[in-house]
Amino acid sequence: MALELGRRLGNLVGPARKRFFDDDFNWDTYTKDKYGPQQKQLDATHDLRLDERVYFDREAGRLETGDAKLHPNSKTLYEAIGILDVKSTLEVGCGGGDHVRNLQALYPEMQVNGGDRSQEQLKFLRMRNPEIADRTFLQDITMPLSLQWPRVELVYSQAVIMHIKTAVTHLNALANMFNLAAKYVVLMENYGCHPFVEDIKRLHRGGHLDWDQINFHVHHHDGNPYCLVVAREPCSLPVLEDYDALPNATKRRY
């Protein structure tokens, strides 16, 4: 059945994409085996939950961090969202909820939401960030689009889609992200794990995205392209000129 699905989707994914892969993790045990230990390690080296030292300077269009030690992924993601100035967001694969919590702290007027496919992850979130627990829900983004999922202005992922590699499930995930987003999809990912721009273009050409047009932009970190931003209308962020300039894009594994 999987091979038949692959044949039917051949025009979408292209001849080089007909192989089938397993996801990087067993999602049923991910919290215990991978996510928990990783959070402990990051907690020791970075400030994962923001305090008053960090704020978004709207006039300058810049995230001020003071002496806080933010991971570059987090800083770039939060800053891009601040520049885009949206009223609502949804994180795909919210895990322990730090990004949802931090966005709520940075932008109190924003309606934040987070979804995750793992009950264990959401249980961990309720312990780690109970103040945003009511803004999160069980969501398998690789399943068909659900009418119960919130529609927002901006949908984002942080190191999530890069790990989804079974058959064409990451394509389902990308399509769902666009169809839930009114204005923007922000992908803070390892860009060598999937050809994200090519995949998004194929999905758009195939009629799988409820967007009349797609515009590829980037946000920079330390002067280099670092975060992929896809906009329904052209936005103020720089236009993507070279996909290979994004982190790890040249180390392609697809």
Order of alpha helices (4+ residues) and beta strands (2+ residues): alpha-alpha-alpha-beta-beta-alpha-beta-alpha-beta-alpha-beta-beta-alpha-beta-alpha-beta-beta
